[in-house]
């Protein structure tokens, strides 16, 4: 039985506690929050679980095996480092850290201590993302051309991070999960209107194989939109996460280009076929994610959404922020290569990412 301490019971913390409470193989034995109102809510919901305002009580407890850090991003590094130093596995809310330097230090510490880090990239466990990954792996869409996402709503306004650090980690983690290649460069533009941090932004990622990704994030939209377009050589896909039933629609539409003699004799044929909505696995993504984390700890496996995954997202966020300051100038990422997963990790990734029929 893996015993968890949860630090942070604000917006997302209650969901983490609820799902851990219903996950086999683990139990929550302590909750921490600095806000009296949040502690009161936690105590009312879970009267049998001790609630404290001191994170050190959970981190230093000999009874706690793992810590869930569900706090603002600027606190992630110190809390995660303290937990790792005390021999605790860590589940940390996105984004992983405030900088790549912090992420690298935590990853190295976890390796040294033989501990697991999992970054809360919840969308990777949704039926929609699992199905999209399956379709891409099978080659159903053909060679990938682009990923285009709109993630906008009215609020929730943050005071310590801008809209890129708030909303973009979702799409950046999905892109990192779906596209095997590492982006070469990032460009971002945006503007501040209300509280001194950017509340609207546009991010473009350039990949070495002509794939391009674009993300629109906005706290000032009159409507909530969660729509992603993925274009391939063979087919195109629309993912509307707000749809209750048909979240994914695949269109047999595209362009076929053939060439006769000479550069100016290109023949363009527009293909328009059927549309269909594949079955998407149901179930709460956070529940699956936490069950996977518990299993990784119990069976000593490296999760695919580990610290390295979180660090790649943080590097893209840092680059986007730098480009933002330079009004859209290209910022090049460090040349890097994904480590090849072990056989057990590859098997686990397929088991977790394949949709049930």
C-alpha positions, 0 to 999 in steps of 0.5 A, spaced: 500 500 500 503 506 497 501 512 502 500 519 499 501 526 502 497 531 498 500 538 498 495 543 495 487 543 496 485 549 491 482 548 484 485 541 482 487 538 489 480 536 491 480 532 484 487 528 486 485 526 493 478 524 490 481 519 485 487 517 489 482 515 495 478 511 489 485 508 487 487 501 488 494 500 492 494 506 495 491 511 500 491 518 502 494 519 509 495 527 509 493 533 506 496 540 506 494 547 504 496 554 507 489 557 506 484 556 512 478 555 507 481 550 503 483 546 509 476 546 512 473 544 505 478 538 506 477 536 513 469 536 511 470 532 505 475 527 509 474 527 516 478 521 517 484 524 514 489 529 518 489 536 515 495 541 516 498 547 514 505 545 514 508 541 508 514 539 512 509 535 516 508 531 510 515 531 506 518 529 513 513 523 515 516 516 515 509 514 513 508 517 507 511 514 501 509 519 495 507 526 495 502 529 490 504 537 489 498 540 487 500 548 488 502 554 484 508 552 479 513 557 482 513 552 488 514 546 485 521 546 485 522 547 492 517 542 494 519 536 489 526 537 491 525 536 498 520 530 497 525 527 493 531 528 498 526 525 503 525 519 499 518 520 496 516 519 489 513 525 486 506 527 482 507 534 480 502 538 477 503 541 470 508 545 468 513 541 472 518 547 474 519 554 472 525 553 468 529 547 465 535 548 470 530 546 475 527 540 471 534 537 470 536 538 477 530 534 480 531 529 474 538 527 476 536 527 484 530 522 482 535 518 478 540 518 484 535 516 489 531 511 484 525 515 485 519 516 480 517 523 478 510 523 474 508 530 471 500 531 471 499 531 463 492 529 464 490 529 457 495 524 455 490 519 458 484 521 455 480 517 450 481 522 445 489 523 445 489 515 446 485 514 439 489 520 436 496 517 437 493 510 435 491 513 428 498 516 427 501 510 429 497 506 424 498 511 419 491 512 418 492 520 417 498 519 413 505 523 413 503 529 418 502 536 416 500 540 422 497 540 429 493 547 430 489 548 437 485 553 439 484 553 447 480 559 449 476 561 455 474 567 459 479 567 465 481 564 470 486 569 470 492 568 474 497 573 477 503 569 477 504 566 470 501 568 463 496 565 459 502 561 455 504 557 462 497 556 464 494 553 458 499 551 453 502 546 457 496 541 455 497 542 448 505 542 448 505 535 452 500 532 447 504 535 441 510 532 445 506 525 446 504 525 439 510 527 434 516 523 435 520 529 433 523 534 437 521 541 435 527 546 432 524 553 434 519 556 437 515 563 435 510 566 440 506 573 440 501 576 445 499 581 449 497 584 456 491 587 457 488 586 464 493 584 470 500 585 467 501 578 464 500 576 457 492 574 457 492 572 449 498 569 445 499 565 439 505 560 439 508 556 433 513 550 433 517 548 427 519 541 426 525 539 422 520 534 417 516 540 415 511 539 421 508 545 424 504 546 430 500 552 432 497 554 439 492 559 440 491 560 448 486 566 450 483 568 457 479 573 454 474 569 449 467 570 450 466 563 449 470 556 451 473 553 445 477 546 445 478 544 438 484 541 435 485 540 427 490 535 425 492 535 418 495 529 414 497 527 407 491 522 407 486 524 412 484 530 417 482 530 424 478 534 428 478 534 435 473 538 439 474 536 447 467 539 449 463 534 445 460 529 449 459 524 444 463 525 437 469 528 440 473 526 434 471 526 427 476 524 421 475 527 414 477 523 408 479 530 405 485 532 402 489 534 396 493 530 391 498 533 387 501 530 381 506 533 376 507 532 368 513 535 365 515 541 367 515 545 373 508 549 371 504 543 370 502 541 377 496 537 377 492 538 383 486 534 385 481 535 391 479 529 395 473 529 398 470 523 401 466 520 408 467 523 415 466 518 421 467 519 428 471 513 431 469 510 438 473 513 444 474 510 450 470 513 456 473 514 463 476 519 467 483 521 465 486 523 472 483 516 475 487 512 469 493 517 470 494 516 478 493 508 477 498 508 472 503 512 477 501 507 483 503 501 478 509 505 476 512 505 483 509 498 485 513 495 479 519 500 478 517 502 471 519 509 468 512 513 466 512 516 459 510 522 462 516 522 467 520 528 469 524 528 462 517 529 459 515 535 463 522 538 462 521 538 454 515 542 455 518 547 460 523 548 455 518 549 450 515 554 455 521 558 456 522 559 449 515 561 447 516 566 453 523 569 450 520 569 443 514 573 446 519 578 449 522 579 442 515 580 439 515 573 435 523 572 434 525 565 433 528 562 439 531 555 437 531 549 442 537 545 444 538 539 439 536 533 443 534 526 442 529 522 446 532 516 449 530 510 447 525 507 451 526 500 454 522 494 452 518 494 458 517 501 457 515 500 450 510 495 452 507 499 458 506 505 453 502 501 448 498 498 454 496 505 456 495 508 450 491 503 446 484 504 446 479 499 448 475 496 442 
